Amino acid sequence: MKPTHPRPARRPIRTDADDDWSLVVPLKPLAVAKSRLAAAAGALLRPRLALAFAEDTVGAVLNCARVRDVVVVTDDPAAASVLAALGARIVPDAPAAGLNAALAHGVGAVRARRPRARVAALNADLPALRPEELGRVLDTARKFPRAFLADAAEIGTTFLSAAPGVELEPAFGGASRLRHLSSGAVEITLTGVDSVRRDVDTGEDLVAAGALGLGPRTAARWLSAAG
C-alpha cells in the first residue's frame, strides 16, 4: 500500500467569481452506508469508514482550485457536523427518495443562490481523491453541456456535470455509465485521473484505493484497524 497523501492546507472558499464549480456530494445515513464493505471491515468499522471516505472526498474537493463550494446532501447528524466543520454546506435530504432525487435537490439548493451555477455531482466514497486530478476532470467537463466520468469498473459513474442553465439529470446507481451516455452526456476519457474514478464499495475496492494512496482520515481508521 502506498503512503497516504499529505493533508493539504485548507483553501478558502472563493466568492469573487461565479464561474467556479459547485459540487454536490450525496451521503446516506452512516448506519446504512457502504453495506457491502461490512464483510471486510465489520459492522462497527463500516460506518466509521463511510464517514472517513466522505471526509477525505470533501476535503480534497475543497482544496481543488476549480471549486467554489461543496454542498453535502445528508440526513445524518454526525456526518453533517463533521463535514460542515471542513467547510461544506449541509442540505437535508428533503425528498428522501433516493440518490438521484438527493442530487437534484442539492443542485436546486446551489442554484437557488446562484441560478447560473456550474454544477457537478460527485460520489462521497473517493478516499484517494487528489485535488489536481479532480481539477483536470472539471477543466474537461466545462467544454460540454453535460459530462460524466465512469468509475474504475467502467460500469458506474463517479462524476456528472452540468453547465450553467443545463439540468444535471442524474441517473446514478448500478450500470449508470450507459444511462448517462444514453441521456446525451459526454463521457470524459482522460487518463491519469484514477483517484476520481476509484470509488469504494468492497474490501477489494479499498485495497485498490490504498494502492493510489488513501486520504488521511481513511488511512487512520483503516490502517489502525488492520493493525
N, C-alpha and C positions, 0 to 999 in steps of 0.2 A: 504494500500500500504506500502510495506517495505521501510525503509530509503534507500536513494541512496547509492551505494557503493562508497567509497572514491576514488579520483583520485590518481592512483599510480604514483610514480616518474618515469619520462620517462627513459627507458632503452636505453643506446647507441646501435646503430646498430652494430651487430657483423660482423667483417671482417676477423677473424682468422681461420675460418673453412668453408669447402664447403659442409658440411653435414647437416647444419641447413636448415630450411624450408624457401622458398619464397612463400608468399601468394598473390594471385591475387584477387582483390576486384572490381567488376564492379559497376558503378553508372550511372544511367540515368541522363540526364539534369534535374535539380531540378524543372523546370516548368512542367514536365510531370511525375515526380517520385511520387510513392505512391498515385496514383489516388483514390484508394479505401478508403483511410484514410480521404478523404475530408468530408465525412458525419459526422465524429466525430470531426474533427479538424477545418474544414472550409477552404476556399480557400487560405486565407492569411497564416495561420499557417502550412498548409500541407507541402509546400516546405521547410520551416524552420525546421520542424520536420524531414523531409527526410535527410537534411544535418546533423542535430544533431545525428540521427541514425548512419550515416556514420562516424561522428567524434568519437562517443563512440565505434563503432566497430573497427575502425582503431587504436584508442588509446589503446584499450585493446589488440589488436593483437601485436602492437609494444612493449607492456610490457609483452609478453609471452616469457619465457626463451628459447623456442624451435625455435623461429622465427628469421631469419636473416634480412629479409626486406619485405616490402609490396609494391606492385605495384597496383595503383588505375587506372582503365581504365575509363576515363570520358572525355566528351567534354564540361563539364560545367565549365566556368572560375572561378566562385565564389567558387565552391566546390574544384576545383583544387588548388586554392590559400590556402584555409583553411587546406586542407588535406596535402599539401606539407609542410606547417608550422609545422604540427605534426610530420613529418619525412617520409611520404610516397613518393614514386617515382610516378610521374604522367605520364601516357601514353595516348595520344589521342586515341579515338576510331576510328582509321583509316578505319576499314572495314565498320562501320556504318550499320551493317547487323544483329543487334540483340544481345541478351545476350550471346549466345554461341560463336558467332564469336568474340565478345569482349574478352571473356575469353581466347579463343585460341590465340588471338592477344597478350594478356597480358603475357601468358606463353611464347610465342615466344620472347617477349621483355626480359623476365628473362633469357631465355636460349641462347639468342644472346650474353649475357655477361658471363653466366655460363652454358655451354652446358649440364653438368651433374647435374643441379639443381634439388633438390627435391621440387615439387611444389604442391600447393593446391589452389583451388578456394573457396572463402567464400562469403556468402551474405553480403551486405552492410547494412542490416536492422536488426542488432542484438544488440539493445541498452542496453541489460542487460548482455552482454558478459563478462565472467570472464577469465582472462588470464590463471589461473591454470586449468580451465575446458578445454579450448582450448588445453593446453599442454597435457592433458590426451588423447584427441582425436588424436592429432598428434603422440603421442607415440604408439597408437594402429595402426594408419594408416601406419606407417613406416614398419609394418610387411607384407604388401601386395603390389603388383604392383600398383593396383588402389583400392581405398576405398572411401566410402561415408557415410554421416550421414543424416538420414531422418529428416525432420522438425517435429515440435511438433504434427502436424496433421497426421504424418506418410503417407503423400501423396507426398509432395515435397522433396526437398533436400536443405540443407544449406551449406554442405561441400563436396568437392570432391578432392581427392588427386591422385598424380601420382609419382611413384618412379623415380630415375634417369634413363634416357633412355626410359621411358614409356610415351606415349602420354596421355594427360588428357582426351580427348574425352568427353567434357561436353555435357550434354543433359538436362540442366535446363529448368524450366518452366512447370507449371501445374503438372501433375502426373509424375514427374521426378524420383521418387523413383523406380518405376517399370522399367523405361527406363534404369536407371543406373544398376539395378540388371540384366536386360537382356543383358547389354553390357559387363558383366563379372566383374564389380566392386563388391568388398566385402562390405556388409553392416556392419557398426560399431554399436554394440548393447550395448554400455556402459550405465550404469546408472549414475546418478549424474552429467550429463553434460547438464542439461536443458537449460542453458544460451546459449549454442552453437546451440540449436535446436529452440529457441524461436525467429523466425523472426516475423516481424510486418507488416501486410498489412491492418488491420482494427482496429477500436476502441477497439473491444474485445481483439484483439491480444496485443494492447498496455496496456490494463489493466492487462493481464496475464504477460507481461514483467515487469510491475510495481510490481507485487507480488514477482518477483525474485529480484528486486532492480534495478532501472534504472541507467544508467551511468549519469555523471554529466551534460553533455550538454543537453541530452534529458529531464532530470528532470527539469533543469532550465527553459526550454521552455514550457514543458507540464504543470508543476505544476503552473507556473505563469499564464498560460492561463486559468487554471481551477480555479484560484482564491485562 
